[in-house]
Amino acid sequence: MVETKKTFCRFCHVFCGLEVDIEDNTIIAVRGDHDNPVSEGYTCPKGRAEVERINHPERVRQSQKNVDGQFQPIDTSTAIDEIGDKLRQIIDEHGPESVAVYVGCGGHRTASGGPWYIDKWLRSFNSHRLYTSMTIDSPSLIIAYDRLYGGPLPLTVFDIDHADSAMFVATNPIVSHQWSMPQSNPATRLKKALKRGMKMVVIDPRRSDIADKAHIHLQVKPGEDATLLACLLREIIDNDWYDKDYVANYVSGFDELCTALKPFDLSYTEQRTGCAAADITEAARIFATAKSGAAVSGTGLHMARHQNLATQLVMTFNALCGRLDRRGGMTHIPGTLAPRLAPAGERQPFPISLRTEHRSRVRDIQGIVGLFGYQEMPTNTLTDEILTAGKGQIKALIVNGGNPALVFSDTNTTIKALNKLDLLVVNDLFMSATAKHADYVMAIKHPFERVDIPMLADTFTPFSFQQYSEKMVEAEDDVIEEWEFFWRAAQRMGVDFSLPGVASDSNPSADDIIKGLSPTARIPLDEIKAASPSGQAYDNKITEVGGIIPDMICHDDRRLAAGHPEVISELAEVYAEQVFDNGSYTSQQDFEFRLITYRMREAYCTTGQNLPSLQKKRSYNPALINPDDMQRLALADGDLITIESGHGKIEAIAEANNTMGKGTVGLAHGWGDPADDRPVREKGSNVQYLIPRDIDYDKLTGLAQQSAIAVNISK
Ligand code: SF4
């Protein structure tokens, strides 16, 4: 008999509501849940492919131990005991900081085992070596928050449903589901907003899906976002389009900012960015003279040159135009897991620096604070922390729901580092590119085999919302939940790892762990569990506006620091750069193309490449090239090409694409397993071979420049 249950998708960070059909303890169908108040029945092809992921014939259903280069099955309890003993030995010999954990995208989509839990696990034995995918794609958000607000302002979400204007910078929400934060059903919500009259500006080197629908698309040259954003802000100020009362009341450093923006005039910016002066002025006018709206950025910006400056300039549009803590602008969603806020006017800021006390041994990069207060180190330093001898050298690494072999810069060095470890443990559903180098591969449960809440999205939904999912099916294999692996390893190591209400020597349930991770939640887990299986909207779906600005700004003067000294000096740096006539910088003189990244509908980071329904559409990540460039290079669709940077070269499959500007090539991240012998047409191209980890990197976040990479293309 077929039974239908409700849950939510964990393929990506959006957590759309799902209905699943189950027969004989097997998932046989997945579709959208129309009763889910947030996603309202929406799903994308990846979510619908969950039925393939859980039932995949190549899933790791039994933990594996690498014995002399061959993987052999090992029962999970024995594996945890052996790993616990080895970790104890490594800590005793090399100190607690020799043990590190990397949490990838997949590792964020479990409430009980996310980085907020693993941070506590590491701290229980005095290691601060937590690394996550956040410092691979968006650490500039943390730096910009820290500088503009002075600390962790409650997270804000773009209230697009009530906005009169929108500025999207290097993000394509229709594919990424990201406008400030992940959101469900982006195409429909955008369509409704445009029909309502919302005006849209898109800044992107590529004419993406939303750029096509924009009132103004500024097709900026790759790497020149900061120049363009500076000019747009200057236009808003020079034309008196900013909100003077808001600036007078809530913004500091305005005069310093104006002075620093002065050099970025229209003719200079037009020449440097390739955007027409008239379009720049019109884009500034559309955004700033609207009654409401917000400017938001995506990973295309956060991974590019001058990422911290550019991210903060995007936030500065909202500060100068009075769009923070405003209806139709950036609003705060209280969520369910944080304590209840005091009434407006009585709120107190959280005076925590978002930059931690820890610095990397290599390149001296400071750690940062992530969601729910966990602290992490810059991921782009991890391989060198493994390879560099001396006190603090990392000897053991646990990879939780991530795939460094595909996403860390400088692939050859990454593989060398993975192979150098005394212990590498990978928790994954599949024998991933990284798992192939592991000492142990732990068989973990698919999300449908465990209870969960969408903890990561708690404050990202359009209104306060939470949902409890029971298990859809009972796991029949010797598989384990991520939190359970760490919990039992700590017990074996003799470490006192506990959570509020959960003693270290107990055998807790996932519910106990979730409660222990959110002990002051304003909506207790039992209440969330008792609500509808489709999830529950709270606060009558009303987003309260006001009470955040200025109450919770952490700077002493309770003002947004638009003229932060680091911003002023970075603007001067950008202006001082030597840019040659062909648009290149000094180190790029010998390269004709700039490589940018794009997201594919058929995969989410490194997930989905092995699922038949998605693979049928795309089995590799094509190199997208402007048709004129294709013709000039005598290339045809499907040709095998070589892309070469100053650091490395890869093979790729060429594809003409008229959304790309001339001189720009697009390639998605997350493909091309180095250990996979199949041709590139079947496994894709690994862009990280082109990117050096230690040359063009950001001095504050440590992130290697992942976009606007100077490359040449040959047949
Ligand atoms: S958008 Fe994300 S959460 Fe929603 S169905 Fe697609 S993969 Fe799943």
Residues whose N, C-alpha, C, O or C-beta is under 5 A from the ligand:
A	BS01	SF4	C9 F11 C12 V14 F15 C16 Y42 T43 C44 K46 G47 H177
